[in-house]
Amino acid sequence: MAAHAKFRLRSADDLRAEAGRLGLDIPYNESVSVLLEKAPLAGREIPNRLAVLPMEGADAEAGGAPSEWTRRRYRRYAAGGCGLIWCEATAVRQDGRSNPGQLLLTERTLGGFAKLVDEARAAAKKEWGPGHRPLLVLQLTHSGRFSKPEGTPRPLIIQHNPHLDPLHGLAPDHPLVSDGELGAIRDDFVEAADLAAAAGFDGVDVKACHGYLLAETLAAHSRTGSLYGGPFENRTRLLLETVRLIREEAPGLLVTSRLSATDTVPFPFGFGMDPDEPERTDLAEAKALIGLLVRAGVRFLSLSLGIPYWKPHFGRPFDKPVPGGKVPKEHPLEGVARHLRVAAELQRTSPGTAVVGAGYSWLRAFGPGVGAAMVGAGRTAVVGLGRGALAYPDFAADLVRRGRLDPRKVCTACSLCSYLLRQQKRVGCVVRDPEYKNAEGAALKGPKAR
Ligand SMILES: Cc1cc2nc3c(=O)[nH]c(=O)nc-3n(C[C@H](O)[C@H](O)[C@H](O)COP(=O)(O)O)c2cc1C
């Protein structure tokens, strides 16, 4: 592992040189045209191979409906020209919200979601014409051990975990959620999927990443006497049951899942770790799970890594940690390379599903060139930006119209958006979005903010 360093790349040659120095495989294409062509996805057609990844805004109205701030975000993404908009984590029930500003989809908030979809579709059409129709996917979630529906922790846990329990000061006798309750939560996912279809979304993501409830079931090696713990067949049951039930209940709706291919929490408390070498990543179970998801009808998948509260750099390579956070002992380009490696490996072994890759934002204006090389080599199907899209919602438009990104508009990987989310403040890009900054900048004032 190389020492952590801030971004200093000025050209593609610098990127190649840095990758070479670190011994990393970072492919790069000067032309991004492969990203800009129409592409088949899950039996539909997307206008291009660029995606906005889900990024929670923590700005829902009190009851969980999208607010004007939420809808503004999606209008901007849609006008920005991406082919796939993966809408942020949306709780399927009140006790599963990660913060009081997280979206919540119920009968009562359905109208707000329908408005979000309508406005996003109208914005895309106005900017790009009727032939351009981005795919809209809504991420459904229960935050499990990271639930804070009223702002304070209300952890719902599948198993005790010596690595994660201390993060919330969990007592050793904190009760585990029962199988019956898990069945009820599964049914809430199905109900929310039905509502998402009614709101006009093309698909739903049964979120199984970042240590939240369904991701934790995948890692529940130590849960005994349960349908949802122990052997692989049991640990994957809740996710697969949920996917199958949604497919039955809402046949016209696409179903996908966002997976952390590995949690990076040592075996037996994390998913995707090697039983013989507990701190080593092992993709065998991720491959087997994807095979089962494909058989259950999942035609595209979004891949992520890690648990943001545990080792945030795995998921989001950054220049600066959140204020008060640790600087990791690896170079951010190593984190980017890990994302690329995992996506390529899982895409190679799972040709039946299209992989939406992540981890490109740290690369700034070079992200699309790397993404184009990944897509060109068949190592991933769609290139997603999370923080990069929050900072630069019209990044796809600049690629289409100018063939490159404007370095003055890219994400600076400063982690302030992550910090805002942790503080349960409305999330936005303080660096690149003056309207947000003027309205919300005060949220960042204070001695520890920067
Ligand atoms: C503020 C913030 C909010 C996020 N919200 C979500 C979310 O709702 N669902 C999800 O799956 N990932 C979420 N992520 C992770 C991103 O989707 C993405 O995987 C990550 O930022 C790495 O991609 P990037 O390098 O393009 O930013 C969030 C990340 C940040 C920084």
The ligand as a Gaussian input file, in Angstrom:
#p B3LYP/6-31G(d) Opt

LIG

0 1
 C      -23.415000      12.141000       0.895000
 C      -23.483000      10.740000       0.329000
 C      -24.704000      10.094000       0.260000
 C      -24.778000       8.797000      -0.262000
 N      -26.002000       8.174000      -0.319000
 C      -26.085000       6.922000      -0.830000
 C      -27.336000       6.273000      -0.956000
 O      -28.394000       6.834000      -0.681000
 N      -27.336000       4.997000      -1.415000
 C      -26.187000       4.347000      -1.799000
 O      -26.239000       3.192000      -2.216000
 N      -24.995000       4.984000      -1.749000
 C      -24.916000       6.230000      -1.285000
 N      -23.716000       6.878000      -1.284000
 C      -22.538000       6.248000      -1.959000
 C      -22.457000       6.703000      -3.423000
 O      -23.559000       6.232000      -4.158000
 C      -21.189000       6.180000      -4.128000
 O      -21.168000       4.782000      -4.112000
 C      -19.917000       6.687000      -3.499000
 O      -19.983000       8.073000      -3.229000
 C      -18.702000       6.362000      -4.396000
 O      -18.897000       6.853000      -5.704000
 P      -18.235000       8.255000      -6.159000
 O      -16.743000       8.057000      -6.042000
 O      -18.692000       8.463000      -7.538000
 O      -18.718000       9.293000      -5.212000
 C      -23.609000       8.146000      -0.744000
 C      -22.387000       8.830000      -0.690000
 C      -22.314000      10.104000      -0.168000
 C      -20.980000      10.800000      -0.156000

